[in-house]
Amino acid sequence: MDNIPNINDLFSTKMCSPMIIFTVIVVIHGISLYYTRNTLKKFKTTKMDNLFNIYSWHEVKLIIVIGVILYGLCQYNQINLAWILLFFPVVYTMIKNLMVFVFVSLGHQNAPQVNNEYLQQHYGMSPGMQQAMQQPQQAPSINKNLDLRPSMSSPTSTPVNDLGSGMQQPLGAYNGGGGGFSNF
């Protein structure tokens, strides 16, 4: 029974120095989980809540499994194996960061260019005013078709256009119900 060290001895550097490094890894993972939670909660959707729950449980399971194995190795004075085991979460974190930074790098490469001249022109304007200035100015549409047919005095007589839909009758000619063309 004297062979098993006290829990307080496991956190001392002379008994189990990998446990101190593991504690630092746990703190880093805790901070990462906190910031990830804050970021994903901004979406306010169940999809992002589920994503965070899955991510956080996988991280917590990894920390618990590594911690239990590390505790057992330190309890039986297997310091070399404890250091080897401690190498795996470090590699895992490096690979995870590499995967994240690949997408961050792609995002930086594909970011739109900022027009410095535009920024200098609109410095100090409110975002609403800047958005109003960015919208293209559209002139009111004007009907450019010219109807040169004479107006009819009686509402029952209507000009008939037998020349097709795209053509108009010659000036001064209309079909006033009499069947023929007449000149004024």
Backbone as a printed PyTorch tensor [residue, N CA C, xyz], in Angstrom:
tensor([[[  0.8180,  -1.1810,   0.0000],
         [  0.0000,   0.0000,   0.0000],
         [  0.8700,   1.2550,   0.0000]],

        [[  2.0780,   1.1920,   0.4840],
         [  2.9760,   2.3440,   0.4550],
         [  3.4910,   2.6080,  -0.9520]],

        [[  3.3000,   1.6520,  -1.8180],
         [  3.7700,   1.7830,  -3.1900],
         [  2.9820,   2.8300,  -3.9760]],

        [[  1.6910,   3.0310,  -3.6580],
         [  0.8240,   3.9460,  -4.3920],
         [  1.0290,   5.3510,  -3.8350]],

        [[  1.3780,   6.3140,  -4.7130],
         [  1.6150,   7.6790,  -4.2380],
         [  0.3020,   8.4140,  -3.9600]],

        [[  0.4110,   9.4540,  -3.1960],
         [ -0.7030,  10.3140,  -2.8530],
         [ -1.0720,  11.1750,  -4.0770]],

        [[ -2.3210,  11.6140,  -4.1660],
         [ -2.7600,  12.4330,  -5.3090],
         [ -1.9800,  13.7350,  -5.3610]],

        [[ -1.6670,  14.3240,  -4.2170],
         [ -0.8990,  15.5660,  -4.1990],
         [  0.5080,  15.3580,  -4.7410]],

        [[  1.0490,  14.1670,  -4.5710],
         [  2.3800,  13.8780,  -5.0910],
         [  2.3840,  13.7570,  -6.6160]],

        [[  1.2390,  13.4320,  -7.2100],
         [  1.1870,  13.2760,  -8.6580],
         [  1.3820,  14.6040,  -9.3890]],

        [[  1.0370,  15.7260,  -8.7570],
         [  1.1910,  17.0220,  -9.3940],
         [  2.5260,  17.6800,  -9.0790]],

        [[  3.3840,  16.9860,  -8.3670],
         [  4.7170,  17.5320,  -8.1080],
         [  5.6240,  17.1740,  -9.2860]],

        [[  6.6110,  17.9900,  -9.5280],
         [  7.4890,  17.7610, -10.6790],
         [  8.3950,  16.5630, -10.4720]],

        [[  8.6840,  16.2030,  -9.2420],
         [  9.5700,  15.0610,  -9.0310],
         [  8.8410,  13.7270,  -9.1990]],

        [[  7.5330,  13.7030,  -8.9870],
         [  6.7990,  12.4440,  -9.0880],
         [  6.2440,  12.2190, -10.4910]],

        [[  5.5400,  13.2290, -11.0690],
         [  4.9150,  13.0610, -12.3790],
         [  4.8810,  14.4080, -13.0970]],

        [[  5.9650,  14.7540, -13.7430],
         [  6.0240,  16.0370, -14.4540],
         [  5.0950,  16.0970, -15.6650]],

        [[  4.7550,  14.9760, -16.3530],
         [  3.8020,  15.0910, -17.4590],
         [  2.4210,  15.5690, -17.0190]],

        [[  2.0660,  15.3590, -15.7470],
         [  0.7570,  15.7920, -15.2650],
         [  0.6430,  17.3230, -15.2850]],

        [[  1.7310,  18.0350, -15.0910],
         [  1.7080,  19.5020, -15.1410],
         [  1.4610,  19.9620, -16.5730]],

        [[  2.1150,  19.3290, -17.5310],
         [  1.9050,  19.6650, -18.9390],
         [  0.4620,  19.3340, -19.3320]],

        [[ -0.0580,  18.2150, -18.8330],
         [ -1.4330,  17.8350, -19.1100],
         [ -2.3990,  18.8780, -18.5650]],

        [[ -2.1010,  19.4340, -17.4170],
         [ -2.9410,  20.4790, -16.8350],
         [ -2.9610,  21.7120, -17.7410]],

        [[ -1.8220,  22.0520, -18.3070],
         [ -1.7540,  23.1850, -19.2300],
         [ -2.5890,  22.8910, -20.4760]],

        [[ -2.5150,  21.6450, -20.9800],
         [ -3.3020,  21.2570, -22.1510],
         [ -4.7970,  21.3370, -21.8370]],

        [[ -5.1900,  20.9300, -20.6430],
         [ -6.6000,  21.0010, -20.2460],
         [ -7.0690,  22.4500, -20.2070]],

        [[ -6.2570,  23.3500, -19.6980],
         [ -6.6280,  24.7660, -19.6340],
         [ -6.7750,  25.3340, -21.0510]],

        [[ -5.8590,  24.9810, -21.9480],
         [ -5.9310,  25.4730, -23.3250],
         [ -7.1860,  24.9500, -24.0190]],

        [[ -7.5000,  23.6690, -23.8280],
         [ -8.7110,  23.1090, -24.4230],
         [ -9.9660,  23.7460, -23.8190]],

        [[ -9.9360,  24.0590, -22.5410],
         [-11.0720,  24.7220, -21.8960],
         [-11.3120,  26.1130, -22.4670]],

        [[-10.2360,  26.8680, -22.6640],
         [-10.3680,  28.2040, -23.2560],
         [-10.8780,  28.0900, -24.6860]],

        [[-10.3670,  27.1120, -25.4250],
         [-10.8250,  26.8940, -26.8040],
         [-12.3090,  26.5500, -26.8490]],

        [[-12.7580,  25.7020, -25.9390],
         [-14.1850,  25.3560, -25.8830],
         [-15.0380,  26.5750, -25.5350]],

        [[-14.5630,  27.4050, -24.6290],
         [-15.3070,  28.5990, -24.2320],
         [-15.4850,  29.5530, -25.4210]],

        [[-14.4080,  29.8330, -26.1470],
         [-14.5000,  30.7470, -27.2830],
         [-15.3050,  30.1450, -28.4300]],

        [[-15.1980,  28.8450, -28.6290],
         [-15.9960,  28.1920, -29.6610],
         [-17.4780,  28.2810, -29.3110]],

        [[-17.8060,  28.0720, -28.0560],
         [-19.1930,  28.1740, -27.6230],
         [-19.7330,  29.5790, -27.8590]],

        [[-18.9620,  30.5980, -27.4880],
         [-19.4080,  31.9810, -27.6810],
         [-19.6080,  32.3020, -29.1530]],

        [[-18.7450,  31.7890, -29.9980],
         [-18.8640,  32.0650, -31.4250],
         [-20.0690,  31.3640, -32.0260]],

        [[-20.2750,  30.0990, -31.6900],
         [-21.3800,  29.3450, -32.2840],
         [-22.7370,  29.7490, -31.7090]],

        [[-22.7600,  30.2900, -30.5040],
         [-24.0400,  30.7350, -29.9160],
         [-24.5700,  31.9770, -30.6230]],

        [[-23.7320,  32.7020, -31.3340],
         [-24.1830,  33.9030, -32.0370],
         [-25.1480,  33.5600, -33.1600]],

        [[-25.0750,  32.3300, -33.6960],
         [-25.9540,  31.9360, -34.7890],
         [-27.3880,  31.7010, -34.3150]],

        [[-27.5570,  31.3110, -33.0630],
         [-28.8750,  31.0750, -32.4530],
         [-29.7120,  30.0810, -33.2590]],

        [[-29.0610,  28.9910, -33.6930],
         [-29.7800,  27.9260, -34.4020],
         [-29.4890,  26.6000, -33.7120]],

        [[-30.4130,  25.6760, -33.8520],
         [-30.2060,  24.3550, -33.2440],
         [-29.0970,  23.5900, -33.9530]],

        [[-28.8940,  23.8750, -35.2220],
         [-27.8160,  23.2060, -35.9550],
         [-26.4490,  23.5470, -35.3540]],

        [[-26.2440,  24.8050, -35.0460],
         [-24.9690,  25.2170, -34.4480],
         [-24.8560,  24.7400, -32.9990]],

        [[-25.9840,  24.6790, -32.2900],
         [-25.9570,  24.1350, -30.9300],
         [-25.5710,  22.6590, -30.9480]],

        [[-26.1270,  21.9060, -31.8920],
         [-25.7730,  20.4890, -32.0170],
         [-24.3080,  20.3190, -32.4000]],

        [[-23.8220,  21.1740, -33.2930],
         [-22.4160,  21.1210, -33.6860],
         [-21.5050,  21.3590, -32.4900]],

        [[-21.8380,  22.3510, -31.6800],
         [-21.0200,  22.6110, -30.5000],
         [-21.0840,  21.4600, -29.5120]],

        [[-22.2750,  20.8730, -29.3220],
         [-22.3970,  19.7520, -28.3830],
         [-21.5370,  18.5640, -28.8170]],

        [[-21.5740,  18.2400, -30.0920],
         [-20.7510,  17.1270, -30.5850],
         [-19.2740,  17.4390, -30.4180]],

        [[-18.8820,  18.6420, -30.8250],
         [-17.4770,  19.0410, -30.7150],
         [-17.0030,  19.0310, -29.2680]],

        [[-17.8000,  19.6050, -28.3820],
         [-17.3640,  19.7080, -26.9840],
         [-17.2840,  18.3280, -26.3220]],

        [[-18.2490,  17.4420, -26.6150],
         [-18.1860,  16.1120, -25.9990],
         [-16.9870,  15.3140, -26.4980]],

        [[-16.6270,  15.4690, -27.7490],
         [-15.4250,  14.7750, -28.2400],
         [-14.1660,  15.3190, -27.5740]],

        [[-14.1050,  16.6040, -27.3790],
         [-12.9420,  17.1930, -26.7070],
         [-12.8700,  16.7510, -25.2430]],

        [[-14.0160,  16.7550, -24.5640],
         [-14.0490,  16.3530, -23.1480],
         [-13.6820,  14.8720, -23.0120]],

        [[-14.2070,  14.0220, -23.9110],
         [-13.8590,  12.5920, -23.8590],
         [-12.3660,  12.3830, -24.0650]],

        [[-11.7700,  13.1200, -25.0130],
         [-10.3330,  13.0000, -25.2440],
         [ -9.5550,  13.3770, -23.9920]],

        [[ -9.9160,  14.4730, -23.3690],
         [ -9.2100,  14.9330, -22.1670],
         [ -9.3730,  13.9270, -21.0270]],

        [[-10.5780,  13.3860, -20.8420],
         [-10.8080,  12.4340, -19.7530],
         [-10.0150,  11.1520, -19.9780]],

        [[-10.0410,  10.6210, -21.1980],
         [ -9.3170,   9.3740, -21.4750],
         [ -7.8170,   9.5750, -21.2960]],

        [[ -7.2790,  10.6390, -21.8510],
         [ -5.8350,  10.9000, -21.6980],
         [ -5.4980,  11.1260, -20.2260]],

        [[ -6.3420,  11.8450, -19.5120],
         [ -6.0780,  12.1050, -18.0910],
         [ -6.0850,  10.8420, -17.2520]],

        [[ -7.0490,   9.9520, -17.4910],
         [ -7.1170,   8.7050, -16.7160],
         [ -5.8960,   7.8190, -17.0070]],

        [[ -5.5460,   7.7100, -18.2880],
         [ -4.3760,   6.8880, -18.6360],
         [ -3.1090,   7.5060, -18.0620]],

        [[ -2.9890,   8.8110, -18.1570],
         [ -1.8120,   9.4930, -17.6070],
         [ -1.7400,   9.3300, -16.0930]],

        [[ -2.8660,   9.4140, -15.4300],
         [ -2.9030,   9.2170, -13.9760],
         [ -2.4480,   7.7990, -13.6070]],

        [[ -2.9390,   6.8180, -14.3630],
         [ -2.5340,   5.4360, -14.0900],
         [ -1.0530,   5.2110, -14.3310]],

        [[ -0.5220,   5.7910, -15.3960],
         [  0.9090,   5.6240, -15.6790],
         [  1.7570,   6.3070, -14.6070]],

        [[  1.3510,   7.4700, -14.1750],
         [  2.1140,   8.1710, -13.1390],
         [  2.0010,   7.4600, -11.7900]],

        [[  0.8660,   6.8400, -11.5440],
         [  0.6720,   6.1450, -10.2810],
         [  1.6320,   4.9580, -10.1560]],

        [[  1.9590,   4.3320, -11.2850],
         [  2.8680,   3.1840, -11.2590],
         [  4.2670,   3.5530, -11.7550]],

        [[  4.6260,   4.8170, -11.6560],
         [  5.9600,   5.3170, -11.9800],
         [  6.3970,   4.9950, -13.4060]],

        [[  5.5030,   5.0580, -14.3430],
         [  5.8190,   4.8610, -15.7610],
         [  5.9260,   6.2380, -16.4350]],

        [[  6.9310,   7.0000, -16.0530],
         [  7.0670,   8.3850, -16.5080],
         [  7.3490,   8.4430, -18.0060]],

        [[  8.2000,   7.5190, -18.5040],
         [  8.5210,   7.5350, -19.9430],
         [  7.2750,   7.2700, -20.7920]],

        [[  6.4660,   6.2950, -20.3900],
         [  5.2230,   6.0320, -21.1130],
         [  4.2530,   7.2140, -20.9920]],

        [[  4.2650,   7.8910, -19.8450],
         [  3.4060,   9.0570, -19.6530],
         [  3.8010,  10.1790, -20.6180]],

        [[  5.1070,  10.3770, -20.8140],
         [  5.5640,  11.3910, -21.7660],
         [  5.1800,  11.0070, -23.1970]],

        [[  5.2700,   9.7480, -23.5300],
         [  4.8800,   9.2930, -24.8670],
         [  3.3790,   9.5010, -25.0620]],

        [[  2.5840,   9.1540, -24.0590],
         [  1.1420,   9.3600, -24.1510],
         [  0.8040,  10.8400, -24.2780]],

        [[  1.5340,  11.6840, -23.5940],
         [  1.2900,  13.1220, -23.6300],
         [  1.5960,  13.7090, -25.0100]],

        [[  2.3850,  12.9970, -25.7790],
         [  2.7190,  13.4510, -27.1230],
         [  1.4950,  13.4110, -28.0440]],

        [[  0.5730,  12.4640, -27.8380],
         [ -0.5950,  12.3140, -28.7140],
         [ -1.5490,  13.5020, -28.6860]],

        [[ -1.9160,  14.0590, -27.5260],
         [ -2.7880,  15.2480, -27.5770],
         [ -2.1150,  16.4540, -28.2220]],

        [[ -0.7900,  16.5260, -28.0790],
         [ -0.0720,  17.6330, -28.7150],
         [ -0.1300,  17.4830, -30.2320]],

        [[  0.0750,  16.2660, -30.7440],
         [ -0.0160,  16.0220, -32.1860],
         [ -1.4510,  16.2710, -32.6680]],

        [[ -2.4300,  15.8090, -31.8870],
         [ -3.8410,  16.0250, -32.2250],
         [ -4.1460,  17.5180, -32.3320]],

        [[ -3.6720,  18.3080, -31.3930],
         [ -3.9070,  19.7520, -31.4130],
         [ -3.2130,  20.3990, -32.6060]],

        [[ -2.0180,  19.9440, -32.9210],
         [ -1.2960,  20.4960, -34.0680],
         [ -2.0310,  20.1920, -35.3730]],

        [[ -2.5260,  18.9730, -35.5390],
         [ -3.2570,  18.6070, -36.7550],
         [ -4.5640,  19.3900, -36.8440]],

        [[ -5.2500,  19.5300, -35.7250],
         [ -6.5080,  20.2940, -35.7010],
         [ -6.2430,  21.7520, -36.0710]],

        [[ -5.1980,  22.3420, -35.5220],
         [ -4.8710,  23.7280, -35.8500],
         [ -4.4680,  23.8680, -37.3130]],

        [[ -3.7510,  22.8900, -37.8340],
         [ -3.3570,  22.9230, -39.2330],
         [ -4.5910,  22.9160, -40.1370]],

        [[ -5.5650,  22.0830, -39.7960],
         [ -6.7920,  22.0190, -40.5940],
         [ -7.5650,  23.3340, -40.5140]],

        [[ -7.5770,  23.9590, -39.3740],
         [ -8.2760,  25.2400, -39.2350],
         [ -7.5310,  26.3290, -40.0030]],

        [[ -6.2040,  26.3670, -39.8810],
         [ -5.4400,  27.4260, -40.5180],
         [ -5.3950,  27.2880, -42.0320]],

        [[ -5.5990,  26.0910, -42.5750],
         [ -5.6880,  25.9400, -44.0240],
         [ -6.8870,  26.7300, -44.5280]],

        [[ -8.0270,  26.6150, -43.8540],
         [ -9.2210,  27.3330, -44.2850],
         [ -9.1090,  28.8350, -44.0100]],

        [[ -8.4320,  29.2030, -42.9450],
         [ -8.2140,  30.6290, -42.6800],
         [ -7.3210,  31.2170, -43.7660]],

        [[ -6.3040,  30.4780, -44.1560],
         [ -5.4110,  30.9350, -45.2160],
         [ -6.1620,  31.0780, -46.5340]],

        [[ -7.0310,  30.1130, -46.8580],
         [ -7.8370,  30.2180, -48.0690],
         [ -8.7670,  31.4270, -48.0070]],

        [[ -9.3100,  31.6900, -46.8360],
         [-10.1680,  32.8570, -46.6740],
         [ -9.4140,  34.1560, -46.9090]],

        [[ -8.1790,  34.2260, -46.4250],
         [ -7.3670,  35.4240, -46.6440],
         [ -7.0230,  35.5920, -48.1190]],

        [[ -6.7410,  34.4840, -48.8020],
         [ -6.3850,  34.5610, -50.2160],
         [ -7.5720,  34.9800, -51.0740]],

        [[ -8.7680,  34.5900, -50.6990],
         [ -9.9580,  34.8820, -51.4900],
         [-10.7050,  36.1200, -51.0210]],

        [[-10.1370,  36.8650, -50.0980],
         [-10.8050,  38.0660, -49.5900],
         [-10.8430,  39.1320, -50.6790]],

        [[-11.9440,  39.8750, -50.7770],
         [-12.0150,  40.9330, -51.7950],
         [-11.0490,  42.0690, -51.4690]],

        [[-10.5690,  42.7050, -52.5180],
         [ -9.6350,  43.8080, -52.3480],
         [-10.3770,  45.0380, -51.8440]],

        [[ -9.7440,  45.7870, -50.9760],
         [-10.3370,  46.9970, -50.4240],
         [ -9.8870,  48.1710, -51.2800]],

        [[-10.8350,  49.0000, -51.7030],
         [-10.5500,  50.1720, -52.5060],
         [-10.2270,  51.3250, -51.5620]],

        [[ -8.9490,  51.7180, -51.4840],
         [ -8.5340,  52.7700, -50.5530],
         [ -9.1220,  54.1180, -50.9350]],

        [[ -9.2950,  54.3750, -52.2430],
         [ -9.8700,  55.6330, -52.6800],
         [-11.3070,  55.7550, -52.1750]],

        [[-12.0430,  54.6620, -52.2250],
         [-13.4200,  54.6580, -51.7340],
         [-13.4440,  54.9420, -50.2360]],

        [[-12.5150,  54.3300, -49.4980],
         [-12.4820,  54.5480, -48.0530],
         [-12.1740,  56.0010, -47.7240]],

        [[-11.2920,  56.6330, -48.4920],
         [-10.9600,  58.0240, -48.2310],
         [-12.1260,  58.9480, -48.5620]],

        [[-12.9010,  58.6210, -49.6120],
         [-14.0290,  59.4610, -49.9760],
         [-15.1400,  59.4030, -48.9380]],

        [[-15.3830,  58.2310, -48.3690],
         [-16.5250,  58.0320, -47.4910],
         [-16.1300,  57.9420, -46.0230]],

        [[-15.0010,  58.4610, -45.6710],
         [-14.5680,  58.4030, -44.2850],
         [-15.4790,  59.2710, -43.4220]],

        [[-15.9800,  58.7170, -42.3450],
         [-16.8000,  59.4550, -41.4000],
         [-18.2870,  59.3890, -41.6740]],

        [[-18.6890,  58.7370, -42.7620],
         [-20.1160,  58.6090, -43.0600],
         [-20.6870,  57.4040, -42.3380]],

        [[-21.9420,  57.4920, -42.0100],
         [-22.6020,  56.3610, -41.3720],
         [-22.7560,  55.2290, -42.3860]],

        [[-22.8320,  53.9690, -41.9170],
         [-22.9860,  52.8490, -42.8510],
         [-24.2550,  52.9520, -43.7030]],

        [[-25.3410,  53.4820, -43.1460],
         [-26.5670,  53.6440, -43.9200],
         [-26.3760,  54.6290, -45.0720]],

        [[-25.6540,  55.7120, -44.8040],
         [-25.3930,  56.7000, -45.8490],
         [-24.4820,  56.1180, -46.9230]],

        [[-23.4800,  55.3320, -46.5130],
         [-22.5940,  54.6950, -47.4800],
         [-23.3630,  53.7150, -48.3590]],

        [[-24.2990,  52.9800, -47.7640],
         [-25.0910,  52.0280, -48.5360],
         [-25.9930,  52.7670, -49.5210]],

        [[-26.5430,  53.8930, -49.1090],
         [-27.3930,  54.6710, -50.0100],
         [-26.5880,  55.2210, -51.1780]],

        [[-25.3370,  55.5750, -50.9220],
         [-24.4980,  56.1060, -51.9910],
         [-24.0400,  55.0040, -52.9440]],

        [[-23.9800,  53.7660, -52.4750],
         [-23.5320,  52.6710, -53.3150],
         [-24.6200,  52.2060, -54.2710]],

        [[-25.8810,  52.4300, -53.9380],
         [-26.9640,  51.9700, -54.7930],
         [-26.9610,  52.7780, -56.0870]],

        [[-27.1010,  52.0870, -57.2240],
         [-27.0620,  52.8160, -58.5030],
         [-28.2770,  53.7250, -58.6440]],

        [[-28.0430,  54.8940, -59.1810],
         [-29.1080,  55.8610, -59.4020],
         [-29.8130,  55.4970, -60.6980]],

        [[-31.1060,  55.2640, -60.6480],
         [-31.8750,  54.9050, -61.8220],
         [-32.7700,  56.0740, -62.2170]],

        [[-32.6670,  56.4480, -63.4910],
         [-33.5180,  57.5160, -64.0000],
         [-34.9120,  56.9430, -64.2120]],

        [[-35.9250,  57.7750, -64.0830],
         [-37.2760,  57.2720, -64.3330],
         [-37.4010,  56.8540, -65.7920]],

        [[-38.1250,  55.7750, -66.0230],
         [-38.2600,  55.2760, -67.3930],
         [-39.1980,  56.1860, -68.1730]],

        [[-38.7870,  56.5220, -69.3620],
         [-39.5460,  57.4120, -70.2420],
         [-39.9810,  56.5970, -71.4400]],

        [[-41.2440,  56.7210, -71.7970],
         [-41.7610,  56.0400, -72.9740],
         [-41.3020,  56.8140, -74.1990]],

        [[-40.4420,  56.2260, -75.0180],
         [-39.8510,  56.9200, -76.1530],
         [-40.6140,  56.6570, -77.4510]],

        [[-41.7200,  55.9450, -77.3860],
         [-42.5360,  55.7130, -78.5730],
         [-43.3800,  56.9500, -78.8370]],

        [[-43.4100,  57.3550, -80.0440],
         [-44.1220,  58.5640, -80.4160],
         [-45.3570,  58.1720, -81.2180]],

        [[-46.4960,  58.5400, -80.7390],
         [-47.7400,  58.2450, -81.4250],
         [-48.1970,  59.5200, -82.1220]],

        [[-48.1070,  59.5340, -83.4450],
         [-48.4550,  60.7220, -84.2030],
         [-49.8400,  60.6410, -84.8200]],

        [[-50.6350,  59.7030, -84.4170],
         [-51.9930,  59.5920, -84.9480],
         [-52.8290,  60.7210, -84.3890]],

        [[-53.7170,  61.2590, -85.2050],
         [-54.5710,  62.3460, -84.7010],
         [-55.5790,  61.8040, -83.7040]],

        [[-55.9060,  62.6210, -82.7640],
         [-56.8850,  62.2060, -81.7640],
         [-58.2720,  62.2410, -82.3520]],

        [[-59.0890,  61.3600, -81.9160],
         [-60.4530,  61.2550, -82.4070],
         [-61.3760,  62.0760, -81.5230]],

        [[-62.3460,  62.7270, -82.1650],
         [-63.2730,  63.5280, -81.3900],
         [-64.3870,  62.6760, -80.8150]],

        [[-64.7580,  61.6010, -81.5110],
         [-65.8100,  60.7750, -80.9570],
         [-65.2030,  59.5230, -80.3470]],

        [[-65.6980,  59.1170, -79.2020],
         [-65.1070,  57.9680, -78.5310],
         [-65.3950,  56.6530, -79.2380]],

        [[-66.3970,  56.6250, -80.1750],
         [-66.7350,  55.3650, -80.8300],
         [-65.8350,  55.0690, -82.0090]],

        [[-65.2850,  56.0830, -82.6050],
         [-64.4210,  55.8300, -83.7590],
         [-62.9830,  55.6670, -83.2760]],

        [[-62.4070,  54.5660, -83.6470],
         [-61.0300,  54.2760, -83.2470],
         [-60.2100,  54.0190, -84.4830]],

        [[-58.9930,  54.4950, -84.5020],
         [-58.1480,  54.2560, -85.6640],
         [-57.8010,  52.7740, -85.7610]],

        [[-57.7580,  52.2880, -86.9890],
         [-57.4020,  50.8990, -87.2300],
         [-56.0560,  50.8880, -87.9070]],

        [[-55.1640,  50.1020, -87.3890],
         [-53.8140,  50.0220, -87.9230],
         [-53.6690,  48.6730, -88.6090]],

        [[-53.7080,  48.6590, -89.9350],
         [-53.5710,  47.4170, -90.6830],
         [-52.1290,  47.1930, -91.1250]],

        [[-51.2140,  48.0040, -90.6580],
         [-49.8350,  47.9120, -91.1280],
         [-48.9750,  46.9970, -90.2670]],

        [[-49.4820,  46.4160, -89.2630],
         [-48.7110,  45.5470, -88.3760],
         [-48.5260,  46.2040, -87.0250]],

        [[-48.0580,  45.4410, -86.0940],
         [-47.9590,  45.9390, -84.7270],
         [-46.8160,  46.9090, -84.5360]],

        [[-45.7810,  46.8310, -85.3520],
         [-44.6240,  47.6910, -85.1340],
         [-44.6570,  48.9510, -85.9740]],

        [[-45.6600,  49.1020, -86.8560],
         [-45.6660,  50.2470, -87.7600],
         [-46.8860,  51.1160, -87.4950]],

        [[-46.7530,  52.3730, -87.8300],
         [-47.8550,  53.3100, -87.6900],
         [-48.3130,  53.7600, -89.0700]],

        [[-49.5210,  54.2570, -89.1160],
         [-50.0440,  54.7790, -90.3800],
         [-49.3190,  56.0630, -90.7370]],

        [[-49.3120,  56.4080, -92.0000],
         [-48.6780,  57.6690, -92.4060],
         [-49.3730,  58.8580, -91.7640]],

        [[-48.6570,  59.9670, -91.6950],
         [-49.2120,  61.1780, -91.0970],
         [-50.4520,  61.6230, -91.8530]],

        [[-51.4400,  61.9450, -91.1170],
         [-52.6580,  62.4740, -91.7040],
         [-53.5870,  61.4060, -92.2390]],

        [[-53.2540,  60.1370, -92.0840],
         [-54.1170,  59.0800, -92.6040],
         [-54.6730,  58.2930, -91.4390]],

        [[-55.9580,  58.0690, -91.5080],
         [-56.5880,  57.2250, -90.5080],
         [-57.8250,  56.6140, -91.1190]],

        [[-58.2420,  55.5540, -90.4920],
         [-59.4400,  54.8960, -90.9590],
         [-60.5650,  55.3180, -90.0320]],

        [[-61.3560,  56.2260, -90.4510],
         [-62.3960,  56.7850, -89.6180],
         [-63.7010,  56.0350, -89.6930]],

        [[-63.6740,  54.8040, -89.9970],
         [-64.8930,  54.0380, -90.0580],
         [-65.4970,  54.0540, -91.4580]],

        [[-65.0190,  54.9210, -92.3550],
         [-65.5430,  55.0010, -93.6990],
         [-64.9030,  53.9970, -94.6220]],

        [[-63.9000,  53.3230, -94.2260],
         [-63.2950,  52.2920, -95.0260],
         [-62.1160,  52.7520, -95.8360]],

        [[-61.8470,  54.0190, -95.9620],
         [-60.7200,  54.4430, -96.7890],
         [-59.8720,  55.4460, -96.0700]],

        [[-58.7640,  55.7750, -96.7330],
         [-57.8860,  56.7900, -96.1800],
         [-58.3700,  58.1690, -96.6040]],

        [[-58.1500,  59.1440, -95.7650],
         [-58.5110,  60.5160, -96.1270],
         [-57.4070,  61.4390, -95.6960]],

        [[-57.2110,  62.4700, -96.4530],
         [-56.1990,  63.4740, -96.1470],
         [-56.8770,  64.7250, -95.6180]],

        [[-56.2080,  65.4420, -94.8110],
         [-56.7590,  66.6860, -94.2680],
         [-56.4260,  67.8240, -95.1360]]])
